[in-house]
Each structure stands twice: as structure tokens, then as C-alpha cells.
Amino acid sequence: MIALKDALPFLVLDLESALVRIGRGDMVEQLRKATLHRWSYDENADAAYLHLRAPDAGDGDAGEVVSVYDELGINLDTDGQGRLIGLDILGGRPIIAQLDAGTAA
């Protein structure tokens, strides 16, 4: 596993700013501490899903979906305790390409 901020630093910086802008600054620290557990990609939908692990994440029930960039289709998923568990990105091919390049290095 790798820290999300190390794997995708520019995405994390953009998301941090966007979270503060929409009044969800409470999620910024979780985003900074999250690790990338695995990812999947749906080629037909051009959608990437990043499975995250927060330091205190459990296997709780599904929580809320926080739409960070509605126009771009970026959503953060939380568990029932409000812990960050995933990131859903429409138009995710560039993100997956970046992740694949990072693992090949």
C-alpha cells in the first residue's frame, strides 16, 4: 500500500482545496492520511475506483457520498462512521495510467 498523497499528489491537493471550498474541510486530514489499498477501472464507463484505507478504518456499513466535483464526477465515499474508504472518478483513465506508471517504476 502507498499513501494516496504520494501516489497522486496533484489530485490530493486539488481535492483538499475543493473539500474546504464546499465546507467539508473535516475530511482533509483523512485524505492526507489515507493509503491506496487497490484500484479498479471500468473501461466502458471510463470510471476509476480507488479503494482507500484510513488509519482507523473499519469494515463498517456504507456511509455518505461526498460529491467534490459534480461536473467532473469525483466522489468520496465514507463508511458508516464517516471514515474515508473510497474515491470514485469518472474520466479516470489518466488516473489509472498514472497509478500504473507508478507501480511499474
C-alpha positions in Angstrom: 0.0 0.0 0.0 1.1 3.5 -0.7 -0.1 6.8 0.7 -2.6 8.4 -1.6 -0.8 11.7 -1.4 2.4 10.1 -2.7 0.7 8.2 -5.5 -1.5 11.1 -6.7 -0.1 14.3 -5.2 -1.8 16.7 -7.6 -5.2 15.0 -7.2 -5.0 15.1 -3.4 -4.0 18.8 -3.4 -7.0 19.6 -5.7 -9.3 17.6 -3.6 -8.1 19.2 -0.4 -8.9 22.7 -1.8 -12.3 21.5 -3.2 -13.3 20.0 0.2 -12.6 23.2 2.0 -14.5 25.2 -0.6 -17.6 23.0 -0.2 -17.4 23.2 3.6 -16.0 19.7 4.1 -12.6 20.6 5.5 -13.2 17.9 8.1 -12.2 15.3 5.5 -8.9 16.9 4.5 -6.8 15.2 7.2 -8.4 11.8 6.4 -7.5 12.4 2.7 -3.9 13.2 3.7 -3.5 10.1 5.8 -5.3 7.7 3.5 -3.4 4.8 1.8 -4.3 3.4 -1.5 -5.2 -0.2 -0.9 -6.1 -1.1 -4.5 -7.9 0.3 -7.5 -10.2 -0.8 -10.3 -11.2 0.6 -13.6 -14.3 0.2 -15.7 -13.2 0.8 -19.3 -16.8 1.0 -20.7 -17.7 3.8 -18.2 -14.2 5.3 -18.1 -14.5 5.2 -14.3 -11.8 4.5 -11.7 -12.5 3.5 -8.2 -9.7 3.9 -5.6 -10.1 1.7 -2.5 -8.6 3.6 0.4 -7.6 2.7 4.0 -7.7 5.3 6.7 -5.5 4.7 9.7 -8.6 3.9 11.8 -10.9 2.5 9.1 -13.0 -0.5 10.0 -15.4 -2.6 7.9 -18.4 -0.5 8.8 -21.6 0.0 6.9 -21.8 2.3 3.9 -21.9 6.0 4.8 -22.3 9.0 2.6 -21.0 10.0 -0.8 -19.4 13.4 -0.9 -19.6 15.0 -4.4 -16.5 17.0 -4.6 -16.6 17.9 -8.3 -20.1 17.3 -9.7 -19.1 18.5 -13.2 -16.1 16.2 -13.2 -17.7 13.2 -11.5 -15.4 12.9 -8.5 -16.9 11.5 -5.3 -15.5 10.5 -1.9 -17.1 7.5 -0.2 -17.2 7.1 3.6 -18.2 4.3 5.9 -21.0 4.5 8.5 -18.5 6.1 10.9 -17.6 8.9 8.5 -14.2 7.4 7.6 -12.9 7.8 4.1 -13.0 4.5 2.2 -13.0 5.2 -1.5 -12.7 7.6 -4.3 -14.8 7.3 -7.5 -13.6 9.2 -10.6 -15.4 9.5 -13.9 -13.0 10.0 -16.7 -10.5 8.0 -14.7 -8.2 6.7 -17.4 -5.5 9.3 -16.8 -5.5 8.5 -13.0 -5.2 4.8 -13.7 -2.4 5.4 -16.2 -0.6 7.5 -13.6 -1.0 4.7 -11.0 0.1 2.0 -13.4 3.2 4.1 -14.3 4.0 4.4 -10.6 3.8 0.7 -9.9 6.0 -0.1 -12.9 8.8 2.1 -11.6 
